[in-house]
Structures are given as C-alpha cells and as structure tokens.
Amino acid sequence: MDQVLSMMPEGMLEQLTAEQRRDLIAYLRSPAGVELHSLSAPIGQ
C-alpha cells in the first residue's frame, strides 16, 4: 500500500503555538482554504 504524505513540512506543526494551530485549521476548513488533493494517489504521482 502506498503511503500518502502531507504537504506540510515534517515537524512544522510542533513549532506552532496552540493559537497558530487553531488559525491554520480554521483557514484550511474555510472556503478560502486550499483545495484538497485526491487521496486516491500519493502526492507527486
């Protein structure tokens, strides 16, 4: 089974404060957030 990788650099989330994490999640869930890629294929394929 192929592994699906996150577009976020490894370790970046741990460097964010709780407030920054909430802001990031709110942005990604908003209509202005980035379009999600299909989970049927790993990134880069």
MOUR-V755013 format. One record per pair of residues at least 24 apart in sequence whose ideal C-beta (glycine too) atoms are under 8 Angstrom apart, sorted by the first residue. I is the first residue (numbers start at 1). J is the second residue. D is the distance in whole Angstrom. If there is no record, write none. Layout:
i:I j:J d:D
i:I j:J d:D
This chain:
i:2 j:41 d:8
i:2 j:42 d:5
i:3 j:42 d:6
i:4 j:39 d:6
i:4 j:42 d:5
i:4 j:43 d:7
i:5 j:42 d:6
i:5 j:43 d:5
i:5 j:44 d:8
i:7 j:37 d:8
i:7 j:43 d:6
